[in-house]
Amino acid sequence: MSSSPPPPPLGTGPPTDEEIEYYYTPMFSWDKVKDQVDSGDLGNLKRHPAMQIRYDKWIAETAAVHGTIIAYLVNVRLGWGPTETRPATPASHANPTYTDVEGHTDSKTLGLPTPPSTRPLTPSLNPPEYFTADIDPKFVKILPNDWPYSIPTSVKHFVFWTRVPIIHPAIVSPKIWKRIEKDGLWGFTGSDRVAEPRKLPGEEDSEETFQLVWDAHKETHKFVLDNWPEDLWEVAWFVNPPRLQSIPGLAHGHVFARKK
C-alpha cells in the first residue's frame, strides 16, 4: 500500500509552485480574474492571507539587506542598476557587493534616493520616448510575479517592466487622456473576450473615440501577443495609470496567462 507523498517544505522566501498548490488554495477562479481586470476593480485581487503574512516578513527582511525594495528590484531582480557581483539574501544579513559601470566595486547596499527613471542604465544608452511592441530588449524585462495573487496554479502571473513610459502623450490623444489617466490600459488575447471601454461621467463614445482608445492600447496589446501567442495562451493584461504605479518612474504591466 503506497503512502501519500509528504507535503513540500514550507519556506520563507518566494513560494514554489508546489508550495502554492499545497498550502495556498486559490481564492479566485480564472473567470473571476478576467472579470476583475475588465471591471478595473483590481484592488480585490489579493494574495492568500497566509502568503501575505509570509510576503510582509520577506519584504521587511529584504529591505533591511538592500536598503529599499526598489533598490532590490532595480539592482538585483531586474539587473538595471550596477552589476551585482556578490549577492546577498535576507538570511545572510550581509551587504551585497556591486560593480559600477566603470568596473569599480562598492560594498555598501545601494539605495535609490531619486526615482529610477532619473538613473541612467549606462552612460551610452539613449532610451526611446515611450514603450512600443518592438522596443529594444534592453529596455524591457518580463519576470514572473514571485508573490502571485491567489489564482489557480494553471494561471501564471507575469510582470513586464520597462524603463520608458507605457502611457505617454505621443500615443494617447488629449481627447481621451483623462480617461486613460483614470483607468489605465487593459485587454484580452487568445479568447473571444473584448475589453469594454470605460467612460468618464458625461462622456459620449463615438467611432473616433474607440479608435483613439485602441491607438492608446495597441502597442501594449501587440507586445502581449508577441510574447504570449494567442494560439498557445489565453491572457488578461492591464497597465495601471501612472498615479497608481507602485514604483514611480518604472512603468510595468501585469499579465495573467493560462496555457491552452
C-alpha positions in Angstrom: 0.0 0.0 0.0 1.6 3.2 -1.1 1.5 6.3 1.1 0.8 9.8 0.1 3.9 11.9 -0.7 5.0 14.2 2.1 4.0 17.9 1.9 6.6 20.2 0.4 8.8 22.0 2.8 7.4 25.4 3.7 10.0 28.1 3.1 10.2 31.8 3.9 11.2 33.3 0.6 9.2 33.4 -2.7 7.0 30.3 -2.7 7.4 27.4 -5.1 4.6 26.1 -7.4 4.4 23.1 -5.1 4.0 25.2 -2.0 1.3 27.3 -3.7 -0.6 24.3 -4.8 -0.4 22.6 -1.4 -0.7 25.4 1.2 -2.4 28.3 -0.6 -5.8 27.3 -2.0 -6.8 29.8 -4.7 -9.5 32.3 -3.8 -10.2 33.4 -7.4 -11.2 31.4 -10.4 -9.8 32.2 -13.9 -13.1 33.7 -14.9 -13.1 35.9 -11.8 -9.6 37.2 -12.6 -10.8 38.2 -16.1 -13.9 39.9 -14.6 -11.8 41.9 -12.2 -9.4 43.0 -15.0 -12.3 44.0 -17.2 -14.1 45.9 -14.4 -11.0 47.7 -13.3 -11.7 46.7 -9.7 -8.2 45.3 -9.3 -7.9 46.0 -5.6 -10.0 42.9 -5.0 -7.3 40.7 -6.5 -5.2 39.7 -3.4 -2.7 37.2 -2.2 -3.8 34.3 0.0 -3.8 35.7 3.6 -1.2 33.2 4.8 1.0 34.1 1.8 0.5 37.8 2.6 1.9 37.3 6.1 4.9 35.5 4.6 5.3 38.2 2.0 5.3 41.1 4.5 8.0 39.4 6.6 10.1 38.8 3.4 9.7 42.4 2.4 10.9 43.7 5.7 14.0 41.4 5.7 14.8 42.2 2.0 14.6 45.9 2.6 16.9 45.6 5.6 19.5 43.9 3.4 19.2 46.1 0.3 18.2 49.5 1.7 14.9 49.6 -0.1 12.7 47.2 -2.0 13.1 49.5 -5.0 16.9 49.0 -4.8 16.5 45.2 -4.6 14.1 45.3 -7.6 16.2 47.5 -9.9 19.7 46.4 -8.9 19.1 42.7 -8.3 15.8 41.4 -9.7 15.9 43.4 -12.9 19.7 43.9 -13.1 19.2 47.5 -14.3 21.4 49.1 -11.6 25.1 48.5 -11.2 26.1 44.8 -11.7 25.8 42.7 -8.6 28.9 40.6 -8.1 28.2 39.2 -4.6 24.5 38.6 -4.0 23.1 39.0 -0.6 20.0 37.3 0.8 17.8 38.2 3.8 19.1 35.1 5.6 22.8 36.1 5.2 22.4 39.6 6.8 25.3 40.6 4.5 25.5 43.6 2.2 25.8 42.7 -1.5 28.8 43.9 -3.5 28.2 45.8 -6.7 30.3 46.7 -9.6 29.5 50.0 -11.2 29.5 50.7 -15.0 33.2 51.5 -14.9 34.2 48.3 -13.0 34.7 49.9 -9.6 33.2 47.9 -6.7 31.1 49.3 -3.8 30.4 47.1 -0.8 27.6 49.2 0.6 23.9 48.5 -0.1 22.7 50.7 -2.9 19.6 52.9 -2.3 17.7 54.9 -4.8 17.3 58.5 -3.5 15.7 59.5 -6.8 13.1 57.8 -8.9 14.5 55.0 -11.1 13.6 56.9 -14.3 16.3 59.5 -13.5 19.1 57.0 -13.2 20.9 56.1 -16.4 21.0 52.5 -17.5 24.5 53.0 -18.7 26.2 56.3 -19.9 25.8 55.3 -23.6 22.1 54.2 -23.7 19.6 56.5 -25.4 16.1 55.2 -24.5 13.1 55.7 -26.7 10.5 58.3 -25.8 7.8 55.7 -25.0 7.1 51.9 -25.0 6.4 50.1 -28.2 5.8 46.4 -29.1 9.2 46.2 -30.8 11.2 48.0 -28.1 14.8 47.0 -27.8 15.0 44.2 -25.2 17.5 46.1 -23.1 14.6 48.4 -22.1 12.1 45.8 -21.1 12.2 42.6 -19.0 9.5 40.0 -18.3 9.5 38.4 -14.9 7.2 36.0 -13.1 5.5 37.5 -10.1 7.4 35.9 -7.3 4.5 36.5 -4.9 1.4 35.8 -7.1 -2.2 36.6 -6.3 -4.4 33.9 -5.1 -5.2 32.5 -8.5 -5.3 28.9 -9.9 -1.8 27.4 -10.4 -2.7 26.9 -14.1 -2.7 30.7 -14.4 0.7 32.3 -14.4 1.2 35.9 -13.3 3.9 37.8 -15.1 5.0 41.4 -14.8 6.8 43.2 -17.7 9.0 46.1 -16.6 10.2 48.9 -18.8 12.5 51.9 -18.3 10.3 54.1 -20.6 6.6 55.2 -20.2 3.9 52.9 -21.4 1.2 55.6 -21.2 2.5 58.7 -23.0 1.0 61.8 -24.7 2.6 60.8 -28.0 0.2 57.8 -28.2 -2.7 58.9 -26.0 -4.8 61.7 -27.6 -5.7 64.7 -25.4 -9.3 63.8 -26.1 -9.0 60.6 -24.1 -6.1 61.4 -21.8 -8.3 61.9 -18.7 -10.0 58.5 -19.4 -6.7 56.7 -19.7 -5.2 58.6 -16.8 -8.1 57.3 -14.6 -8.4 53.7 -15.9 -5.0 52.8 -17.4 -4.9 50.1 -20.2 -6.2 46.6 -20.3 -7.1 43.8 -22.7 -7.6 40.2 -23.5 -6.0 37.9 -26.0 -6.5 34.3 -27.0 -10.3 34.3 -26.5 -13.4 36.0 -27.7 -13.5 38.4 -24.8 -13.1 42.0 -25.7 -12.2 44.8 -23.2 -15.2 47.1 -22.8 -14.1 50.8 -22.8 -15.0 52.7 -19.6 -16.3 56.2 -19.9 -16.0 59.1 -17.6 -19.2 60.7 -16.4 -20.7 62.8 -19.2 -18.6 61.3 -21.9 -20.0 60.0 -25.1 -18.5 57.2 -27.2 -18.0 57.6 -30.9 -16.2 55.8 -33.6 -13.4 58.3 -33.3 -13.2 57.7 -29.5 -13.0 54.0 -29.9 -10.2 54.4 -32.4 -8.3 56.7 -30.1 -8.7 54.2 -27.2 -7.4 51.4 -29.4 -4.4 53.6 -30.5 -3.5 54.0 -26.8 -3.7 50.3 -26.2 -2.3 48.8 -29.4 1.4 48.8 -28.7 1.0 47.0 -25.4 -1.6 44.7 -26.9 0.8 43.7 -29.6 3.6 43.2 -27.1 1.4 40.8 -25.2 0.5 38.9 -28.4 4.2 38.7 -29.4 5.2 37.2 -26.1 2.2 35.1 -25.3 0.9 33.9 -28.7 -2.8 33.6 -28.8 -2.8 30.1 -30.2 -0.9 28.9 -27.1 -2.2 31.3 -24.3 -5.3 32.9 -23.1 -4.4 36.2 -21.5 -5.8 39.0 -19.4 -3.5 42.0 -19.0 -3.5 45.5 -17.6 -1.3 48.5 -17.0 -2.2 50.8 -14.1 -2.4 54.5 -14.8 0.8 56.4 -13.7 -0.9 57.6 -10.5 -1.4 54.0 -9.3 2.0 52.7 -10.4 3.6 51.2 -7.4 7.1 52.4 -8.3 7.1 55.9 -9.9 9.3 56.2 -12.9 9.5 52.4 -13.5 6.5 51.5 -15.7 5.1 48.0 -15.7 2.2 45.9 -16.8 0.6 42.7 -15.4 -0.1 39.7 -17.5 -2.3 36.7 -16.3 -1.7 33.9 -18.8 -3.2 30.4 -19.0 -1.9 27.8 -21.4 -4.5 26.4 -23.7 
